[in-house]
Amino acid sequence: MDHIETSHIETSHGETSHGETSHMDADHTHDADGTSTLHIAVAGGTGTLGRHVVDELRARGHNVRVLSRSSAEYPVDLATGEGLEAALAGCDVVVDAANSVSPRTMRATLVDGTKHLVAAERAAGVSHHVCVSIVGCDRVPMPYYKVKVAQEDAVMAGPVPWTIVRATQFHELIAGVFKATVRARVLLASRNVIMQPMAAVEAARAVADAAEAAPRHGRIEAAGPERTDLHTLAATWRAATARRAALLPAPVPGRMGRALRAGHLASTHPDAQGVVGFAEWLGERSQGGYGS
């Protein structure tokens, strides 16, 4: 993966940069330019977002540990807390990019896992917990989003200073949904589902900025460059992939539909905004670029 250049994401508040760190003490390594190298653990560091977060932080010169159930060096199980004590020893910051969408495991991984994680962080002396969440999770009535809200609550109630980074939907997710549904020769394409998707590689930069900065005890929102609708995204994907499929309006009913029409999955004033739109991302992906 290519390193993200500074121009690939715009930060409105100007509070985070490559040189900022959450704290400095005797355990930090200081580079020749005066910046500080942090020891950062990334839970879920092999996932869609997590792998980009790991690459971005390493490109900035930080010491990064990849925590996952399959990790050879730092195997952990968030649901039980197994392995966390050893994995977090000596860490300054923990980024939680772990995920589970299975109804059977999502709460154990995201909510119970967060509680286990912050308890281990406190014991290890970690001074900043960065939680990755979703724009609109408290306003869109989906079971998974309710679990994400409960995860945020666990972070805020925990003993470790924190920052929550809410991102909009990833281009990777949208493309994956279209790829799965096109097998039936249809694409879900409601004009009333308002979205503002972004590349995971750009969301990773916002997460890395948060990890380098001081704890906010608040939320940061990251979003894509374009506020659009699902119909436009589906038509763009169909054209880019040359797939044959009908665009199915498929209106979403009830409270869910009202929330999606209201644009709760989009961000009006994001703190960090990517510049790579869905069409460009699809083009770069076909050439071995973003998201490959």
Rosetta blueprint (number, residue, H / E / L):
1 M L
2 D L
3 H L
4 I L
5 E L
6 T H
7 S H
8 H H
9 I E
10 E E
11 T E
12 S L
13 H L
14 G L
15 E L
16 T L
17 S L
18 H L
19 G L
20 E L
21 T L
22 S L
23 H L
24 M L
25 D L
26 A L
27 D L
28 H L
29 T E
30 H E
31 D L
32 A L
33 D L
34 G L
35 T L
36 S E
37 T E
38 L L
39 H E
40 I E
41 A E
42 V E
43 A E
44 G L
45 G L
46 T L
47 G L
48 T L
49 L L
50 G H
51 R H
52 H H
53 V H
54 V H
55 D H
56 E H
57 L H
58 R H
59 A H
60 R L
61 G L
62 H L
63 N E
64 V E
65 R E
66 V E
67 L E
68 S E
69 R L
70 S L
71 S L
72 A L
73 E L
74 Y L
75 P E
76 V L
77 D E
78 L L
79 A L
80 T L
81 G L
82 E E
83 G L
84 L H
85 E H
86 A H
87 A H
88 L H
89 A L
90 G L
91 C L
92 D L
93 V E
94 V E
95 V E
96 D E
97 A L
98 A L
99 N L
100 S L
101 V L
102 S L
103 P L
104 R L
105 T L
106 M H
107 R H
108 A H
109 T H
110 L H
111 V H
112 D H
113 G H
114 T H
115 K H
116 H H
117 L H
118 V H
119 A H
120 A H
121 E H
122 R H
123 A H
124 A H
125 G L
126 V L
127 S L
128 H E
129 H E
130 V E
131 C E
132 V E
133 S E
134 I E
135 V L
136 G L
137 C L
138 D L
139 R L
140 V L
141 P L
142 M L
143 P H
144 Y H
145 Y H
146 K H
147 V H
148 K H
149 V H
150 A H
151 Q H
152 E H
153 D H
154 A H
155 V H
156 M H
157 A H
158 G L
159 P L
160 V L
161 P L
162 W E
163 T E
164 I E
165 V E
166 R E
167 A E
168 T L
169 Q L
170 F E
171 H H
172 E H
173 L H
174 I H
175 A H
176 G H
177 V H
178 F H
179 K H
180 A H
181 T H
182 V H
183 R H
184 A H
185 R L
186 V E
187 L E
188 L E
189 A L
190 S L
191 R L
192 N L
193 V L
194 I E
195 M E
196 Q L
197 P L
198 M E
199 A L
200 A H
201 V H
202 E H
203 A H
204 A H
205 R H
206 A H
207 V H
208 A H
209 D H
210 A H
211 A H
212 E H
213 A L
214 A L
215 P L
216 R L
217 H L
218 G L
219 R E
220 I E
221 E E
222 A E
223 A E
224 G L
225 P L
226 E L
227 R L
228 T E
229 D E
230 L H
231 H H
232 T H
233 L H
234 A H
235 A H
236 T H
237 W H
238 R H
239 A H
240 A H
241 T H
242 A L
243 R L
244 R L
245 A L
246 A E
247 L E
248 L E
249 P L
250 A L
251 P L
252 V L
253 P L
254 G H
255 R H
256 M H
257 G H
258 R H
259 A H
260 L H
261 R H
262 A L
263 G L
264 H L
265 L L
266 A L
267 S L
268 T L
269 H L
270 P L
271 D L
272 A E
273 Q E
274 G E
275 V L
276 V L
277 G L
278 F H
279 A H
280 E H
281 W H
282 L H
283 G H
284 E H
285 R H
286 S H
287 Q L
288 G L
289 G L
290 Y L
291 G L
292 S L
